[in-house]
Amino acid sequence: MTGTDSGTKAGDTRPSIVVSGPPAVGKTTLARALAAEMSMSYVSGGDVLKEMASDLGYDTAGDDWWDTEDGMRFLREREQNHGFDRRLDERLKGMFERGGIVVTSYTLPWLVAPGTGIKIWLDGSHTSSTERMQNRDSVSKQQAYEITRERYDKNRRLYREIYGFDFGGDASVFDHVIKTDGLSAEQVVEAARNAIRDGVRP
């Protein structure tokens, strides 16, 4: 299916891993790297949600679709219809609990039972996210700042309204918190690898 990379054998019962964090903090880069190293499937919560948007007639082509005006319009539609997120999260939750995947998701760490899988939060400043989006998507610094701020604020309000948790404020559900400011992508991967291996919160 769209949003997944094959690699996990059928019946893989290893604990799943979820990577969460603010927009443009490096979640996808880390999740793909971990999935490749561990021969597990990669699942993008955002890609699954894009499938749902596509079913409604949105043209979701392009990795940076969320940063377009059309993507922002879908975010506003989501605010009026929480069914999108509830269906997405139930789908991801079932996949995660079966084991053997690495998934990027804003919400799963708060929705799955404690002790289920491995939960990683990438803790990066808004300045860092702005710079990352600016370089990644070739937009101006001001555009990147406004997009990342709006996405973060909208998601935080949305998840508080739907589920009652404090996205970006409550890190108690995470097994590992990695501060990404000043780290390269390779260093973030190494920090995550070490944290998972050692089984301790850095």
N, C-alpha and C positions, 0 to 999 in steps of 0.2 A: 504494500500500500504506500501511497505518498506519505512522506514524513518519516520513513523508516529506512534503515540500511540493514540488509541481511547480514547474518554472521553468527547468530545464536542457533545452536542446534535445538531441534524439537525436544521438549522435556527438560530444558536447562532450568535447574532449580536454584542457581546461584542468586543471592540477593540482588535485587535491582538497585540502581543508583539514580537519584534525581539531583539535577543541578538547577539551582534557582538563584535569583539575584535581580538587581535593577536592569532596565533596558540597556543594551549595548555595553554590558560589563564583560562579555566573553563566554557566556554560557554555552553557546553552540560549539565554539572552538574546543573548550574543555571536554564537553560531552562526546564529541566525535573522537577526540584523541583517546579518551578512556575506553570507548567502545571498541576502537581499533586494537588497542593494546590488549584488551581482555577478551577479544573475539566474542563480543556481545552485540546485540542489535541496538542501533541508535534510533530513538523516536523523538521527534520534535513536536511538542505540544502546540507550538505556533503553526506548524504546517498542517496539523490535523484541524485546527481552527480555520485555517485558510481554505481547507476543503469544504468546510461548512459554509463559509462565505461564498465560495465559488458556486455551490449549489443554489445560492440565492441570486446568482447572476452577476456577482462581482468578478471583474477581471483581476485575478490575484497573481498574475505573472510577475516574476522578479523577486529576488531575495529581499529587496528593500521595500516590498509592497506596504508593509505596516507604516512606513515613514511617509507615504504619499497621502494626498488629500483623500483619496478613495479609502485608503486604509484607516485614516482617522474617522471618516464617515461611518465605517463599519464599527469602529470602537464606540461611536456615539449611539449607533443602533443597539449594540450590546448593552449599553447602559439602560435602555428601555425594555430589553427582553433578556432576562437572566437565564432563559432556557438554553441559550447558546453555551454558556459556560458550564451549566450543570450537566448537560449532555457530554460535553468535551471531557469534563473532569471525571465523570463516571466511567467513560471509555478508557481514559488513561489510568485510572485507579485499578481497574480490572487487569490491564496489561502489566502494570507495575507489581501488583500483588502476586502475579503468576511467576515472577522472577525472570532474571536473565536479560534485562534491558537496561540501557542508559538513556534517560529521558530528560529533556529540558521542560520545565513547567514552573509557572509562577506559584501555583496553588497546591500541588500534590503534597509537599512536606507537611502542610497543616491538615490534610484530609485523610491521609492513611494512618493506620494505627501506630502508636509508638512502638519502636523496635522493628517495624516493617521496612526492610531495605536500608539503604545508606543515603542520608540527606546532606547535601553540600550547599552552602550559601556563599556566593561570591560577593564580597563586601567592597564595592568601589565607590568613589566619590562621584558627584555629578560632573565635576570638571573632567575626570578621567573618562566617563561615558561620553561626554561631548567630544573629546578629542578622538576617541575610538570611532564614533559614528562619522565624524568629519573625514577621517582618513579612509574608513571603510566604504562610505557611500558617496564620497566626493561632493559634499555639500559644504556650505559656508559654516563658520563657527557659530554664528548667530542662529542659523537654521537648525544645526545639530543641537544646540542648547535648548531651543524652544521645543523641538520634537521629543527629545529625551525627557525633558521636564514634564511635558503634557502627558506622555505615555505613562510615566511613573505616577503622576498625580491621579490620572484617570483610573489606572489599575488599582491604586491604593484605595480610592473611594469605592470602586466597584466591589472589591473583595471584602471590604468592611461591610458593605451593604448586603452582599449575598451570604457571606459565611460568618462574618463577625470577627475575623482575625485581622491583625495589624501587619499587613505586608510591609516589609522594610523596617518594622519597629520591633517585632517579636522574633528573636532568633533562637528561642529556647527549644524549638522543635528540631533544630539541626544538630547533626553529629559532628560536622566540621564547618568552621567559618574561616574562609581564606580572604585576607585583605589583599586586593589586587593592585592597588596604587603603587606604581614604581616597579611592578613586575612585568616581565615579558610573558608572552603566551606560554613559552616553554617552561618558565619558572612557575607559572600557575599550575600547569600540568604536573610538574614535579612535586609541588606542595600537596596537590590532591592525591597523587600516587602515594606519597609518604604517609599522609593522614589515613588513607584507607588501609595501608599495610600495617601501620602501628595501632590503628584502632583507637586513637585518642583524639580529643578535640584540641586543635592547635591554639 
